[in-house]
Amino acid sequence: MPQMMPLNWLTLMFFFITSFYMFNNLNYFNIMYMSKKQSILKKYLKFNWKW
C-alpha cells in the first residue's frame, strides 16, 4: 500500500537517528580521563649553588 510508505520511512528514520545518537553518546562518555592527582605531583629539583 503506497499510502503507508511515509510512516515506514518515518519509523526507520527515527530508529536510525536514535541509534546514531546513542552510539555517539556512549562513545563520547566512555572515555576514562586521568585523575588530577597524578598530574599535580611534580618532582622539584633543589640546586644548591656554591659561588
CHARMM-style PDB file with segment names, atoms N, HN, CA, C and O in Angstrom:
ATOM      1  N   MET     1       0.835  -1.182   0.000  1.00  0.00      PROA
ATOM      2  CA  MET     1       0.000   0.000   0.000  1.00  0.00      PROA
ATOM      3  C   MET     1       0.883   1.250   0.000  1.00  0.00      PROA
ATOM      4  O   MET     1       1.638   1.464   0.948  1.00  0.00      PROA
ATOM      5  N   PRO     2       0.805   2.049  -1.008  1.00  0.00      PROA
ATOM      6  CA  PRO     2       1.691   3.221  -1.095  1.00  0.00      PROA
ATOM      7  C   PRO     2       1.409   4.295  -0.049  1.00  0.00      PROA
ATOM      8  O   PRO     2       2.319   5.030   0.335  1.00  0.00      PROA
ATOM      9  N   GLN     3       0.176   4.399   0.416  1.00  0.00      PROA
ATOM     10  HN  GLN     3      -0.564   3.802   0.105  1.00  0.00      PROA
ATOM     11  CA  GLN     3      -0.116   5.460   1.379  1.00  0.00      PROA
ATOM     12  C   GLN     3       0.493   5.183   2.754  1.00  0.00      PROA
ATOM     13  O   GLN     3       0.578   6.097   3.574  1.00  0.00      PROA
ATOM     14  N   MET     4       0.920   3.948   3.029  1.00  0.00      PROA
ATOM     15  HN  MET     4       0.851   3.205   2.363  1.00  0.00      PROA
ATOM     16  CA  MET     4       1.553   3.612   4.304  1.00  0.00      PROA
ATOM     17  C   MET     4       3.069   3.779   4.258  1.00  0.00      PROA
ATOM     18  O   MET     4       3.733   3.680   5.289  1.00  0.00      PROA
ATOM     19  N   MET     5       3.611   4.027   3.092  1.00  0.00      PROA
ATOM     20  HN  MET     5       3.072   4.108   2.254  1.00  0.00      PROA
ATOM     21  CA  MET     5       5.059   4.107   2.957  1.00  0.00      PROA
ATOM     22  C   MET     5       5.679   5.269   3.751  1.00  0.00      PROA
ATOM     23  O   MET     5       6.734   5.062   4.350  1.00  0.00      PROA
ATOM     24  N   PRO     6       5.101   6.460   3.793  1.00  0.00      PROA
ATOM     25  CA  PRO     6       5.724   7.526   4.594  1.00  0.00      PROA
ATOM     26  C   PRO     6       5.851   7.180   6.078  1.00  0.00      PROA
ATOM     27  O   PRO     6       6.805   7.597   6.735  1.00  0.00      PROA
ATOM     28  N   LEU     7       4.898   6.426   6.602  1.00  0.00      PROA
ATOM     29  HN  LEU     7       4.123   6.087   6.069  1.00  0.00      PROA
ATOM     30  CA  LEU     7       5.017   6.019   8.001  1.00  0.00      PROA
ATOM     31  C   LEU     7       6.185   5.072   8.205  1.00  0.00      PROA
ATOM     32  O   LEU     7       6.885   5.142   9.215  1.00  0.00      PROA
ATOM     33  N   ASN     8       6.389   4.200   7.257  1.00  0.00      PROA
ATOM     34  HN  ASN     8       5.820   4.143   6.436  1.00  0.00      PROA
ATOM     35  CA  ASN     8       7.516   3.278   7.353  1.00  0.00      PROA
ATOM     36  C   ASN     8       8.838   4.044   7.278  1.00  0.00      PROA
ATOM     37  O   ASN     8       9.751   3.764   8.054  1.00  0.00      PROA
ATOM     38  N   TRP     9       8.955   4.998   6.367  1.00  0.00      PROA
ATOM     39  HN  TRP     9       8.213   5.226   5.736  1.00  0.00      PROA
ATOM     40  CA  TRP     9      10.175   5.793   6.261  1.00  0.00      PROA
ATOM     41  C   TRP     9      10.397   6.630   7.513  1.00  0.00      PROA
ATOM     42  O   TRP     9      11.527   6.786   7.976  1.00  0.00      PROA
ATOM     43  N   LEU    10       9.336   7.153   8.041  1.00  0.00      PROA
ATOM     44  HN  LEU    10       8.418   7.026   7.665  1.00  0.00      PROA
ATOM     45  CA  LEU    10       9.460   7.953   9.261  1.00  0.00      PROA
ATOM     46  C   LEU    10       9.920   7.102  10.442  1.00  0.00      PROA
ATOM     47  O   LEU    10      10.733   7.542  11.255  1.00  0.00      PROA
ATOM     48  N   THR    11       9.404   5.901  10.528  1.00  0.00      PROA
ATOM     49  HN  THR    11       8.743   5.544   9.868  1.00  0.00      PROA
ATOM     50  CA  THR    11       9.821   4.999  11.610  1.00  0.00      PROA
ATOM     51  C   THR    11      11.285   4.602  11.449  1.00  0.00      PROA
ATOM     52  O   THR    11      12.030   4.567  12.428  1.00  0.00      PROA
ATOM     53  N   LEU    12      11.691   4.309  10.245  1.00  0.00      PROA
ATOM     54  HN  LEU    12      11.086   4.337   9.450  1.00  0.00      PROA
ATOM     55  CA  LEU    12      13.090   3.959  10.015  1.00  0.00      PROA
ATOM     56  C   LEU    12      14.016   5.141  10.297  1.00  0.00      PROA
ATOM     57  O   LEU    12      15.082   4.967  10.887  1.00  0.00      PROA
ATOM     58  N   MET    13      13.620   6.321   9.886  1.00  0.00      PROA
ATOM     59  HN  MET    13      12.754   6.462   9.406  1.00  0.00      PROA
ATOM     60  CA  MET    13      14.440   7.499  10.139  1.00  0.00      PROA
ATOM     61  C   MET    13      14.562   7.740  11.641  1.00  0.00      PROA
ATOM     62  O   MET    13      15.652   8.033  12.133  1.00  0.00      PROA
ATOM     63  N   PHE    14      13.476   7.621  12.359  1.00  0.00      PROA
ATOM     64  HN  PHE    14      12.590   7.383  11.959  1.00  0.00      PROA
ATOM     65  CA  PHE    14      13.511   7.787  13.804  1.00  0.00      PROA
ATOM     66  C   PHE    14      14.401   6.737  14.460  1.00  0.00      PROA
ATOM     67  O   PHE    14      15.163   7.056  15.372  1.00  0.00      PROA
ATOM     68  N   PHE    15      14.314   5.521  14.018  1.00  0.00      PROA
ATOM     69  HN  PHE    15      13.695   5.262  13.277  1.00  0.00      PROA
ATOM     70  CA  PHE    15      15.142   4.451  14.572  1.00  0.00      PROA
ATOM     71  C   PHE    15      16.629   4.704  14.321  1.00  0.00      PROA
ATOM     72  O   PHE    15      17.441   4.543  15.232  1.00  0.00      PROA
ATOM     73  N   PHE    16      16.991   5.093  13.117  1.00  0.00      PROA
ATOM     74  HN  PHE    16      16.332   5.225  12.377  1.00  0.00      PROA
ATOM     75  CA  PHE    16      18.405   5.316  12.811  1.00  0.00      PROA
ATOM     76  C   PHE    16      18.951   6.568  13.480  1.00  0.00      PROA
ATOM     77  O   PHE    16      20.117   6.609  13.870  1.00  0.00      PROA
ATOM     78  N   ILE    17      18.128   7.570  13.610  1.00  0.00      PROA
ATOM     79  HN  ILE    17      17.181   7.537  13.292  1.00  0.00      PROA
ATOM     80  CA  ILE    17      18.597   8.780  14.304  1.00  0.00      PROA
ATOM     81  C   ILE    17      18.833   8.487  15.782  1.00  0.00      PROA
ATOM     82  O   ILE    17      19.837   8.921  16.346  1.00  0.00      PROA
ATOM     83  N   THR    18      17.922   7.762  16.406  1.00  0.00      PROA
ATOM     84  HN  THR    18      17.106   7.410  15.947  1.00  0.00      PROA
ATOM     85  CA  THR    18      18.121   7.434  17.826  1.00  0.00      PROA
ATOM     86  C   THR    18      19.305   6.490  18.033  1.00  0.00      PROA
ATOM     87  O   THR    18      20.055   6.637  18.999  1.00  0.00      PROA
ATOM     88  N   SER    19      19.473   5.537  17.143  1.00  0.00      PROA
ATOM     89  HN  SER    19      18.865   5.418  16.359  1.00  0.00      PROA
ATOM     90  CA  SER    19      20.629   4.642  17.285  1.00  0.00      PROA
ATOM     91  C   SER    19      21.940   5.392  17.063  1.00  0.00      PROA
ATOM     92  O   SER    19      22.929   5.124  17.746  1.00  0.00      PROA
ATOM     93  N   PHE    20      21.956   6.324  16.119  1.00  0.00      PROA
ATOM     94  HN  PHE    20      21.152   6.541  15.565  1.00  0.00      PROA
ATOM     95  CA  PHE    20      23.150   7.133  15.878  1.00  0.00      PROA
ATOM     96  C   PHE    20      23.457   8.009  17.096  1.00  0.00      PROA
ATOM     97  O   PHE    20      24.609   8.127  17.513  1.00  0.00      PROA
ATOM     98  N   TYR    21      22.428   8.612  17.649  1.00  0.00      PROA
ATOM     99  HN  TYR    21      21.492   8.516  17.310  1.00  0.00      PROA
ATOM    100  CA  TYR    21      22.603   9.436  18.840  1.00  0.00      PROA
ATOM    101  C   TYR    21      23.123   8.610  20.021  1.00  0.00      PROA
ATOM    102  O   TYR    21      24.033   9.044  20.728  1.00  0.00      PROA
ATOM    103  N   MET    22      22.567   7.457  20.231  1.00  0.00      PROA
ATOM    104  HN  MET    22      21.828   7.103  19.658  1.00  0.00      PROA
ATOM    105  CA  MET    22      23.010   6.606  21.338  1.00  0.00      PROA
ATOM    106  C   MET    22      24.449   6.142  21.148  1.00  0.00      PROA
ATOM    107  O   MET    22      25.232   6.127  22.097  1.00  0.00      PROA
ATOM    108  N   PHE    23      24.790   5.770  19.940  1.00  0.00      PROA
ATOM    109  HN  PHE    23      24.154   5.782  19.168  1.00  0.00      PROA
ATOM    110  CA  PHE    23      26.154   5.324  19.657  1.00  0.00      PROA
ATOM    111  C   PHE    23      27.160   6.439  19.917  1.00  0.00      PROA
ATOM    112  O   PHE    23      28.188   6.207  20.554  1.00  0.00      PROA
ATOM    113  N   ASN    24      26.878   7.636  19.435  1.00  0.00      PROA
ATOM    114  HN  ASN    24      26.043   7.824  18.918  1.00  0.00      PROA
ATOM    115  CA  ASN    24      27.791   8.758  19.658  1.00  0.00      PROA
ATOM    116  C   ASN    24      27.847   9.162  21.116  1.00  0.00      PROA
ATOM    117  O   ASN    24      28.909   9.510  21.631  1.00  0.00      PROA
ATOM    118  N   ASN    25      26.740   9.118  21.761  1.00  0.00      PROA
ATOM    119  HN  ASN    25      25.877   8.835  21.343  1.00  0.00      PROA
ATOM    120  CA  ASN    25      26.692   9.483  23.173  1.00  0.00      PROA
ATOM    121  C   ASN    25      27.499   8.507  24.019  1.00  0.00      PROA
ATOM    122  O   ASN    25      28.251   8.927  24.898  1.00  0.00      PROA
ATOM    123  N   LEU    26      27.355   7.240  23.768  1.00  0.00      PROA
ATOM    124  HN  LEU    26      26.744   6.899  23.053  1.00  0.00      PROA
ATOM    125  CA  LEU    26      28.109   6.249  24.534  1.00  0.00      PROA
ATOM    126  C   LEU    26      29.605   6.326  24.247  1.00  0.00      PROA
ATOM    127  O   LEU    26      30.414   6.132  25.153  1.00  0.00      PROA
ATOM    128  N   ASN    27      29.978   6.602  23.023  1.00  0.00      PROA
ATOM    129  HN  ASN    27      29.321   6.760  22.286  1.00  0.00      PROA
ATOM    130  CA  ASN    27      31.400   6.729  22.714  1.00  0.00      PROA
ATOM    131  C   ASN    27      32.000   7.983  23.323  1.00  0.00      PROA
ATOM    132  O   ASN    27      33.163   7.983  23.728  1.00  0.00      PROA
ATOM    133  N   TYR    28      31.229   9.035  23.389  1.00  0.00      PROA
ATOM    134  HN  TYR    28      30.285   9.035  23.060  1.00  0.00      PROA
ATOM    135  CA  TYR    28      31.746  10.281  23.953  1.00  0.00      PROA
ATOM    136  C   TYR    28      31.959  10.167  25.461  1.00  0.00      PROA
ATOM    137  O   TYR    28      32.976  10.633  25.975  1.00  0.00      PROA
ATOM    138  N   PHE    29      31.029   9.565  26.165  1.00  0.00      PROA
ATOM    139  HN  PHE    29      30.203   9.187  25.747  1.00  0.00      PROA
ATOM    140  CA  PHE    29      31.113   9.497  27.618  1.00  0.00      PROA
ATOM    141  C   PHE    29      31.843   8.260  28.121  1.00  0.00      PROA
ATOM    142  O   PHE    29      31.925   8.052  29.331  1.00  0.00      PROA
ATOM    143  N   ASN    30      32.362   7.455  27.247  1.00  0.00      PROA
ATOM    144  HN  ASN    30      32.295   7.624  26.263  1.00  0.00      PROA
ATOM    145  CA  ASN    30      33.062   6.245  27.647  1.00  0.00      PROA
ATOM    146  C   ASN    30      34.546   6.488  27.915  1.00  0.00      PROA
ATOM    147  O   ASN    30      35.245   5.574  28.352  1.00  0.00      PROA
ATOM    148  N   ILE    31      35.034   7.686  27.666  1.00  0.00      PROA
ATOM    149  HN  ILE    31      34.466   8.429  27.311  1.00  0.00      PROA
ATOM    150  CA  ILE    31      36.458   7.983  27.823  1.00  0.00      PROA
ATOM    151  C   ILE    31      36.804   8.070  29.308  1.00  0.00      PROA
ATOM    152  O   ILE    31      36.115   8.736  30.080  1.00  0.00      PROA
ATOM    153  N   MET    32      37.881   7.388  29.693  1.00  0.00      PROA
ATOM    154  HN  MET    32      38.441   6.847  29.065  1.00  0.00      PROA
ATOM    155  CA  MET    32      38.352   7.452  31.076  1.00  0.00      PROA
ATOM    156  C   MET    32      39.515   8.437  31.143  1.00  0.00      PROA
ATOM    157  O   MET    32      40.584   8.192  30.584  1.00  0.00      PROA
ATOM    158  N   TYR    33      39.294   9.539  31.825  1.00  0.00      PROA
ATOM    159  HN  TYR    33      38.425   9.738  32.279  1.00  0.00      PROA
ATOM    160  CA  TYR    33      40.335  10.549  31.949  1.00  0.00      PROA
ATOM    161  C   TYR    33      41.246  10.215  33.118  1.00  0.00      PROA
ATOM    162  O   TYR    33      40.853   9.537  34.068  1.00  0.00      PROA
ATOM    163  N   MET    34      42.469  10.706  33.023  1.00  0.00      PROA
ATOM    164  HN  MET    34      42.789  11.257  32.252  1.00  0.00      PROA
ATOM    165  CA  MET    34      43.419  10.511  34.114  1.00  0.00      PROA
ATOM    166  C   MET    34      43.012  11.390  35.290  1.00  0.00      PROA
ATOM    167  O   MET    34      42.493  12.492  35.113  1.00  0.00      PROA
ATOM    168  N   SER    35      43.255  10.886  36.477  1.00  0.00      PROA
ATOM    169  HN  SER    35      43.677   9.990  36.621  1.00  0.00      PROA
ATOM    170  CA  SER    35      42.918  11.682  37.649  1.00  0.00      PROA
ATOM    171  C   SER    35      43.898  12.843  37.781  1.00  0.00      PROA
ATOM    172  O   SER    35      45.032  12.769  37.308  1.00  0.00      PROA
ATOM    173  N   LYS    36      43.452  13.900  38.422  1.00  0.00      PROA
ATOM    174  HN  LYS    36      42.531  13.960  38.806  1.00  0.00      PROA
ATOM    175  CA  LYS    36      44.294  15.085  38.541  1.00  0.00      PROA
ATOM    176  C   LYS    36      45.379  14.923  39.591  1.00  0.00      PROA
ATOM    177  O   LYS    36      46.344  15.687  39.596  1.00  0.00      PROA
ATOM    178  N   LYS    37      45.245  13.953  40.475  1.00  0.00      PROA
ATOM    179  HN  LYS    37      44.461  13.332  40.471  1.00  0.00      PROA
ATOM    180  CA  LYS    37      46.271  13.750  41.498  1.00  0.00      PROA
ATOM    181  C   LYS    37      47.605  13.371  40.865  1.00  0.00      PROA
ATOM    182  O   LYS    37      48.658  13.813  41.324  1.00  0.00      PROA
ATOM    183  N   GLN    38      47.567  12.569  39.832  1.00  0.00      PROA
ATOM    184  HN  GLN    38      46.711  12.210  39.459  1.00  0.00      PROA
ATOM    185  CA  GLN    38      48.809  12.148  39.200  1.00  0.00      PROA
ATOM    186  C   GLN    38      49.472  13.295  38.452  1.00  0.00      PROA
ATOM    187  O   GLN    38      50.699  13.364  38.390  1.00  0.00      PROA
ATOM    188  N   SER    39      48.686  14.185  37.891  1.00  0.00      PROA
ATOM    189  HN  SER    39      47.689  14.129  37.942  1.00  0.00      PROA
ATOM    190  CA  SER    39      49.274  15.274  37.126  1.00  0.00      PROA
ATOM    191  C   SER    39      49.806  16.391  38.029  1.00  0.00      PROA
ATOM    192  O   SER    39      50.661  17.167  37.602  1.00  0.00      PROA
ATOM    193  N   ILE    40      49.313  16.486  39.271  1.00  0.00      PROA
ATOM    194  HN  ILE    40      48.619  15.855  39.618  1.00  0.00      PROA
ATOM    195  CA  ILE    40      49.752  17.550  40.167  1.00  0.00      PROA
ATOM    196  C   ILE    40      51.114  17.215  40.777  1.00  0.00      PROA
ATOM    197  O   ILE    40      51.932  18.106  41.008  1.00  0.00      PROA
ATOM    198  N   LEU    41      51.353  15.936  41.034  1.00  0.00      PROA
ATOM    199  HN  LEU    41      50.689  15.212  40.846  1.00  0.00      PROA
ATOM    200  CA  LEU    41      52.604  15.545  41.677  1.00  0.00      PROA
ATOM    201  C   LEU    41      53.781  15.836  40.750  1.00  0.00      PROA
ATOM    202  O   LEU    41      53.856  15.313  39.638  1.00  0.00      PROA
ATOM    203  N   LYS    42      54.696  16.675  41.224  1.00  0.00      PROA
ATOM    204  HN  LYS    42      54.635  17.099  42.127  1.00  0.00      PROA
ATOM    205  CA  LYS    42      55.876  17.013  40.440  1.00  0.00      PROA
ATOM    206  C   LYS    42      57.106  16.840  41.321  1.00  0.00      PROA
ATOM    207  O   LYS    42      57.052  17.012  42.538  1.00  0.00      PROA
ATOM    208  N   LYS    43      58.180  16.508  40.694  1.00  0.00      PROA
ATOM    209  HN  LYS    43      58.224  16.368  39.705  1.00  0.00      PROA
ATOM    210  CA  LYS    43      59.433  16.414  41.431  1.00  0.00      PROA
ATOM    211  C   LYS    43      60.154  17.751  41.310  1.00  0.00      PROA
ATOM    212  O   LYS    43      60.432  18.234  40.213  1.00  0.00      PROA
ATOM    213  N   TYR    44      60.442  18.320  42.440  1.00  0.00      PROA
ATOM    214  HN  TYR    44      60.216  17.928  43.332  1.00  0.00      PROA
ATOM    215  CA  TYR    44      61.146  19.582  42.449  1.00  0.00      PROA
ATOM    216  C   TYR    44      62.633  19.310  42.667  1.00  0.00      PROA
ATOM    217  O   TYR    44      63.028  18.654  43.631  1.00  0.00      PROA
ATOM    218  N   LEU    45      63.429  19.820  41.765  1.00  0.00      PROA
ATOM    219  HN  LEU    45      63.108  20.353  40.982  1.00  0.00      PROA
ATOM    220  CA  LEU    45      64.873  19.690  41.917  1.00  0.00      PROA
ATOM    221  C   LEU    45      65.410  20.904  42.669  1.00  0.00      PROA
ATOM    222  O   LEU    45      65.132  22.052  42.322  1.00  0.00      PROA
ATOM    223  N   LYS    46      66.170  20.618  43.686  1.00  0.00      PROA
ATOM    224  HN  LYS    46      66.396  19.686  43.968  1.00  0.00      PROA
ATOM    225  CA  LYS    46      66.707  21.692  44.503  1.00  0.00      PROA
ATOM    226  C   LYS    46      68.203  21.788  44.235  1.00  0.00      PROA
ATOM    227  O   LYS    46      68.976  20.874  44.523  1.00  0.00      PROA
ATOM    228  N   PHE    47      68.578  22.937  43.670  1.00  0.00      PROA
ATOM    229  HN  PHE    47      67.951  23.679  43.436  1.00  0.00      PROA
ATOM    230  CA  PHE    47      70.002  23.149  43.372  1.00  0.00      PROA
ATOM    231  C   PHE    47      70.609  23.997  44.478  1.00  0.00      PROA
ATOM    232  O   PHE    47      70.047  25.010  44.893  1.00  0.00      PROA
ATOM    233  N   ASN    48      71.749  23.565  44.933  1.00  0.00      PROA
ATOM    234  HN  ASN    48      72.206  22.742  44.595  1.00  0.00      PROA
ATOM    235  CA  ASN    48      72.479  24.330  45.932  1.00  0.00      PROA
ATOM    236  C   ASN    48      73.763  24.825  45.283  1.00  0.00      PROA
ATOM    237  O   ASN    48      74.752  24.101  45.169  1.00  0.00      PROA
ATOM    238  N   TRP    49      73.712  26.090  44.862  1.00  0.00      PROA
ATOM    239  HN  TRP    49      72.908  26.678  44.954  1.00  0.00      PROA
ATOM    240  CA  TRP    49      74.866  26.647  44.171  1.00  0.00      PROA
ATOM    241  C   TRP    49      75.867  27.190  45.171  1.00  0.00      PROA
ATOM    242  O   TRP    49      75.504  27.886  46.119  1.00  0.00      PROA
ATOM    243  N   LYS    50      77.127  26.865  44.948  1.00  0.00      PROA
ATOM    244  HN  LYS    50      77.422  26.300  44.178  1.00  0.00      PROA
ATOM    245  CA  LYS    50      78.204  27.385  45.793  1.00  0.00      PROA
ATOM    246  C   LYS    50      79.071  28.277  44.929  1.00  0.00      PROA
ATOM    247  O   LYS    50      79.724  27.817  43.993  1.00  0.00      PROA
ATOM    248  N   TRP    51      79.069  29.561  45.255  1.00  0.00      PROA
ATOM    249  HN  TRP    51      78.538  29.935  46.016  1.00  0.00      PROA
ATOM    250  CA  TRP    51      79.821  30.513  44.436  1.00  0.00      PROA
ATOM    251  C   TRP    51      81.246  30.592  44.900  1.00  0.00      PROA
ATOM    252  OT1 TRP    51      82.039  31.343  44.331  1.00  0.00      PROA
TER     253      TRP     51
END
